Amino acid sequence: MKLNVGILGGGSWGTTIATLTSRNAPTRMWARNPVTVDGINKHHLNEKYLPGVKLPESLKATTSIKDAVKDADVIVMGIPSQNFRFVLEDAKPHIRPWVPVVSLSKGLEKGTKMRMTEIIESVMPGHPAGVLTGPNLAREIMAGQAAASVIALVDDTIANQLQKVFSTGLFRVYTNDDVIGCELGGALKNVIAIAAGMGDGAGAGDNTRAAVITRGLAELTRLGVAMGGKPATFAGLAGMGDLVATCSSALSRNRHVGFQLGQGRSLDEIIDEMSMVAEGVKTCGVVMELAEEYGVEMPISKEMFKVINDGASVSDAFRGLLRRQLGSEADPG
């Protein structure tokens, strides 16, 4: 029996996942903008987020949250982290009992410091909560290029069922029961991607980028493990894989922010011209709160926090990292 899929969020990644699931199951997507919905239903296009990319005729869109979720056997949340809770609360009265809810968001909620699956469990207790995450750039997937991802839920039976919903010939989905690790890998790497992009924008070179990625992986792994994630997860698709893609690709929003900062532009100017959310900008403060709470050294994230929130310059950030005392590679820093 095919599962009905309800997807909340009409951005580039929500639309991409809706495109994939519509090949395997009836899929209805909610978007707030009537123009977006009309474009998907009438012309099979989402011009705002995926201009020129043809969408499957089987994909249906609606401006009604109720219509998107009322018959769904699985809910997919393609909502940025700071609006995630509010959209889920609006959808809650229309979602049937025990329906799994899967997050696509790679962020942490400001104020509560909660992961998205924690928000799901808080707002909708009793509903299995999971995350789909990995090195997944929407534009490449929509262009038909091969990619791999991870569906993480505590319940293996549900994960195996959902694996079939999201997998297609060129989009391979693996299961993982480490929800904490998978979710944190996706959220924490965005801050490191800003740092890598900043180096690229400032002309720092490939050696610098490799160092930022490698040391960044070490620090996000330290925090992730301290919070309950499994070390192996951070060496996999949800950790190293996602980090490498996000730090290296010109399609990465977080790297783009960092690159523009490295070019000398102001953060406000960069954000104002972007149509999509760079999660690392808002997650950075939460990451530093968690690092302090768990007693974990995160020098790269700390310098990015100063750039994003305290007005520090790119030169200040690199000087801050270079001033750190030398030690063993196993040491933090």
C-alpha positions in Angstrom: 0.0 0.0 0.0 1.4 3.4 -1.0 1.6 6.0 1.8 0.2 9.5 1.3 2.8 12.2 1.8 2.1 15.6 3.1 4.9 18.1 2.7 4.9 21.5 4.5 7.1 24.1 2.9 7.5 25.3 -0.7 11.1 26.3 -0.7 13.8 24.7 -2.9 14.5 21.7 -0.6 10.8 21.0 0.3 10.0 21.1 -3.4 12.9 18.8 -4.3 11.8 16.2 -1.7 8.2 16.5 -2.9 9.4 15.8 -6.4 11.2 12.7 -5.2 8.3 11.3 -3.1 5.8 12.0 -5.8 7.5 9.3 -7.9 6.7 6.8 -5.1 3.6 8.0 -3.4 0.7 10.5 -3.7 2.2 13.8 -2.5 0.6 17.1 -1.6 2.7 20.1 -0.7 1.7 23.2 1.2 3.2 26.5 0.4 2.2 29.9 1.9 2.4 31.8 -1.4 -0.6 31.4 -3.7 1.6 32.3 -6.7 3.9 29.4 -5.9 1.0 27.0 -5.5 -0.6 28.2 -8.7 2.7 27.9 -10.6 3.1 24.3 -9.4 -0.4 23.2 -10.2 -0.8 24.9 -13.5 2.7 25.1 -15.0 4.6 22.5 -12.9 7.2 25.1 -11.9 8.4 26.8 -8.7 10.0 29.8 -10.3 10.9 31.5 -7.1 13.1 28.7 -5.7 13.9 26.4 -8.6 13.6 28.6 -11.7 13.3 26.7 -15.0 13.1 23.3 -13.3 10.1 21.2 -14.5 8.2 19.5 -11.7 6.2 16.2 -12.1 2.6 16.6 -13.0 1.7 14.2 -10.2 2.8 16.7 -7.6 0.0 18.8 -6.2 0.2 22.0 -4.1 -2.2 23.8 -1.8 -2.3 26.9 0.3 -4.3 25.0 2.9 -2.3 23.3 5.6 -5.4 21.2 6.4 -5.7 19.8 2.9 -1.9 19.0 2.8 -1.9 16.9 5.9 -5.4 15.6 6.7 -5.0 12.4 4.7 -1.2 12.0 5.0 0.4 8.9 6.3 3.7 10.8 6.8 4.3 14.5 7.3 7.5 16.1 6.0 8.5 19.4 7.5 10.5 21.5 5.0 10.3 24.6 7.2 13.3 26.7 8.4 14.1 26.1 12.1 12.9 29.4 13.5 9.4 29.0 12.0 9.2 25.2 12.4 7.3 25.1 15.7 4.6 27.6 14.5 3.8 25.8 11.3 3.7 22.4 13.1 1.3 23.9 15.7 -1.0 25.1 12.9 -0.9 21.6 11.3 -1.4 19.7 14.5 -5.2 19.7 14.6 -5.4 18.2 11.1 -2.8 15.4 11.5 -4.1 11.9 12.3 -2.8 10.1 15.4 0.6 8.3 15.3 1.5 9.7 11.8 5.4 10.0 11.6 6.8 13.5 11.2 10.1 13.9 9.4 12.2 17.1 9.5 14.2 18.5 6.6 15.5 21.4 8.6 19.2 21.8 9.5 19.0 24.2 12.4 18.4 24.7 16.1 15.6 26.7 17.7 16.8 30.0 19.3 15.8 30.4 22.9 15.0 26.7 23.6 18.1 25.3 21.9 15.9 22.4 20.7 16.5 20.2 17.7 13.6 19.9 15.3 12.7 16.3 16.4 12.6 17.6 20.0 10.1 20.2 18.8 8.0 17.5 17.1 8.0 15.4 20.3 7.0 18.4 22.3 4.2 19.6 20.1 3.0 16.2 19.0 3.8 13.6 21.6 3.2 10.0 20.4 4.2 10.8 16.8 7.4 9.1 15.6 9.9 11.9 14.9 12.7 11.6 12.4 15.1 13.6 10.2 16.1 13.3 6.5 19.6 14.7 6.2 22.9 14.4 4.3 25.0 16.1 1.5 22.0 17.1 -0.5 22.1 20.2 -2.8 18.6 20.7 -4.2 19.7 22.0 -7.6 22.0 19.0 -8.3 19.3 16.5 -7.3 16.7 18.2 -9.5 19.2 18.1 -12.4 19.3 14.3 -12.0 22.7 14.0 -10.4 23.3 11.1 -8.0 23.1 11.8 -4.2 22.8 10.0 -0.9 20.9 10.8 2.3 20.0 9.4 5.7 16.6 8.8 7.2 17.0 8.7 11.0 14.4 7.4 13.4 14.7 5.5 16.6 12.2 2.9 15.2 13.9 0.8 12.5 10.6 -0.6 11.2 9.3 2.9 10.5 12.6 4.0 9.1 12.7 1.1 6.7 9.2 2.0 5.4 10.0 5.6 4.9 13.3 4.7 3.2 11.2 3.4 0.3 9.1 6.6 0.2 12.2 8.9 -0.3 14.5 6.7 -2.4 14.7 6.9 -6.1 17.1 5.5 -8.7 19.7 8.3 -8.2 18.8 9.3 -4.7 19.9 6.7 -2.3 18.5 6.8 1.2 20.2 4.9 4.1 18.7 4.3 7.6 20.2 5.3 10.9 18.9 5.1 14.4 21.1 7.9 15.7 18.6 10.7 15.4 20.6 13.1 17.7 23.8 12.7 15.8 22.2 13.0 12.4 20.3 16.0 13.3 23.2 17.8 15.0 25.6 17.0 12.1 23.2 18.9 9.8 22.8 21.8 12.1 26.3 22.3 13.3 28.0 22.0 9.9 26.3 25.2 8.7 28.4 27.3 11.0 31.6 25.7 9.7 30.5 26.3 6.1 30.3 30.0 6.8 33.9 29.9 7.9 35.0 27.9 4.9 33.2 30.3 2.6 34.7 33.2 4.3 38.2 31.8 3.7 37.3 31.3 0.0 36.0 34.8 -0.3 39.1 36.3 1.2 41.3 34.2 -1.1 42.8 32.0 1.6 43.2 28.9 -0.7 42.5 25.2 -0.7 44.8 24.4 2.2 42.9 26.7 4.4 39.6 25.3 3.3 40.8 21.8 4.0 42.0 22.8 7.5 38.7 24.5 8.3 36.7 21.5 7.2 38.9 19.0 9.1 39.1 21.0 12.3 35.5 21.9 11.9 34.5 18.3 11.7 36.5 17.7 14.9 34.7 20.4 16.9 31.2 19.6 15.7 31.9 15.9 16.5 33.0 16.8 20.0 29.7 18.7 20.7 27.6 16.1 18.9 29.0 13.3 21.0 28.7 15.3 24.2 25.0 15.8 23.4 24.4 12.0 22.9 25.3 11.4 19.2 27.4 8.4 18.1 30.9 9.2 16.9 30.5 7.0 13.7 27.5 9.2 12.6 29.8 12.2 12.2 32.1 10.3 9.9 29.1 9.4 7.7 26.7 11.2 5.3 25.1 13.3 8.0 28.4 14.5 9.3 31.5 14.5 7.1 29.5 14.1 3.9 27.2 17.0 4.5 30.1 19.2 5.9 32.2 18.7 2.7 29.3 19.4 0.3 28.2 22.5 2.3 31.8 23.9 2.7 32.8 23.3 -1.0 29.8 24.0 -3.2 28.9 27.3 -4.8 25.3 26.2 -4.4 25.5 26.2 -0.6 23.7 29.1 1.1 25.9 29.1 4.2 29.1 29.0 2.2 27.7 31.9 0.1 27.1 34.0 3.2 30.7 33.3 4.3 32.1 34.0 0.8 30.4 37.3 0.6 31.6 38.2 4.1 35.1 37.3 2.9 34.7 39.7 0.0 34.1 42.5 2.5 30.3 42.8 2.3 28.1 43.4 5.4 25.9 40.6 6.8 22.7 42.6 6.5 23.4 43.4 2.9 24.0 39.7 2.1 20.9 38.4 3.9 18.6 41.1 2.4 19.4 39.9 -1.1 18.9 36.2 -0.4 15.5 34.6 -1.1 16.4 31.5 1.0 17.5 31.0 4.6 21.1 30.3 5.6 20.5 28.4 8.8 24.0 28.9 10.1 23.5 32.6 10.7 20.8 32.0 13.2 22.1 28.7 14.6 25.5 30.1 15.4 24.4 31.7 18.7 22.6 28.5 19.8 25.7 26.5 19.0 27.8 28.6 21.3 25.2 28.3 24.1 25.3 24.6 23.8 29.1 24.5 23.7 29.2 26.4 27.0 26.5 24.2 28.5 28.4 21.0 27.6 31.9 22.4 28.2 33.1 21.8 24.7 35.8 24.0 22.9 34.6 25.2 19.5 37.1 27.7 18.3 35.9 28.0 14.7 32.3 28.4 15.7 33.3 31.0 18.4 35.1 33.1 15.8 32.1 32.9 13.5 29.8 34.0 16.3 32.0 37.1 16.7 31.7 37.9 13.0 28.0 37.3 12.8 26.9 38.8 16.1 29.7 41.1 17.4 30.8 42.8 14.2 34.2 41.2 14.1 36.0 41.3 10.8 37.2 38.4 8.7 40.8 39.3 9.6 39.8 39.3 13.3 38.4 35.8 13.0 41.6 34.4 11.3 43.9 36.2 13.8 41.8 34.7 16.6 42.3 31.2 15.3 46.0 31.7 14.6 46.6 33.0 18.2 45.4 29.7 19.7 48.1 27.7 21.4 49.6 24.8 19.4 49.0 21.3 20.6 48.2 17.8 19.6 45.7 17.2 16.8 43.6 15.3 19.3 43.2 18.5 21.4 40.4 21.0 20.8 41.4 24.1 18.8 
